[in-house]
């Protein structure tokens, strides 16, 4: 019984926190609608800035990391597998609109953590 109680408590807490993550995504989407940027502007934006960027998939780097290119440059975008199905084929040359949060790092390039993607 002692082992079951912490497991049950952890499960309940996890279930209750899931709507909070969805809420965060909706806030990012709403704020990003006001922040339409180029890749060059997104690269200079502060960490956790909500952005919308239009561009073309330039390259699939690995797993869920891609390069997005527009007329001003290239930025890495992290697109979770649940956002882009295999049927959408995020191949080089595919025009997209990405909505997400700028994620700056100390030792790797700035990227956008995508919460919504639209194939154009």
N, C-alpha and C positions, 0 to 999 in steps of 0.2 A: 504494500500500500504506500510506503514511503517513496518508492520510486515512481509510482503512477501519478501522485499528486503534482510533483514538479513538471512532469511531462504534460499533464492536462493543463496546468497553468500556462506553460510555455505555448501550447497550441492555441489556447484562448487569446493570449496576448498577440500572437502572430495573426490570428484571424481578425482581431480588432484593428490592427495596424494597416491591413491591406487597403481599406478605403482611404486612409490618410495618404498613401502613395498615389492613388488615383486622383485625389484632390490636388496634390502637388502638381501632377501632370496637367490638370485642367488650368491651374493658375499659370503655369509656364506657357501653355498654349495661348491663353488670353493676353498675357503680357508680351509674348513674342509677336503677336499680331500687330503690335505698335512699334516693333523694332525690326523692320525689314532692313537687312544689311547685305553688303557684299562680303565675299570671303575675306578680303583685306581688312574690312572694318571689324568683322568677327574675330579675326586674329589679334586685333588690338583691344578688344572689349575686355572688361573686367571679368574675373571668375564668377560663374553662376549668373551671367547676364542672359535673360531669355532672348532668343533671336529667331528670325525666319530668314532663311537663305535659299535663293533659287540658283540652280546650277545644273551641271552635268556630272554624272558619275565618271570620274577619270580613271580610277583603278581600284580593284579589290585588293586590299593589303593582306588581310588574313581574318579568319573567323567573322567577326561582326564589324571590322574596321575597314572603311573605304576612304578614298580621296574624292572630294567634291570640288569641281572647278567652275569658276565663272570668268568673266572678262578681266577680273582684277587679281586672280591668283588661285591657289589651291589650299584647302583646309581638310584635315582629317575629320571624318564623322563616324561616330559609333552608332550603328543601327542594329538594335537587338533583333534576333530572329523572329520574335513574335510580331514585329512591326512590318517586316517585309517577307512575304511568303516566297517560296521558290518560284511560284507562278509569275511573280512580278519581275523576276530576273533583273537584278541590279547590275547589269552588264555595263562596261564602258560605253559612253555615248547616251545613256538613258538620262532624259531630262527629269529633274525632280524638284520638289519644294520640301525642304527639311525644316522642322520646328524643334527647337531644343534649347539646351543651356550650354553656354561656353564653359569649357573645363580647362583651366590652365594648370600646367604641371611644372615642376622644378626641372626635371631631367628628360622630358619628352615633349614633343610638339603640342601646342594648344589644339584642342579638338572641340567638337560639338557633340554632346550626349543627346541623341535624337529621341524625342518622345512621340513625334508624329512625322510621317512621310507621305507625300502624295506623288504618284507618278504622273507626269504631265504629258 
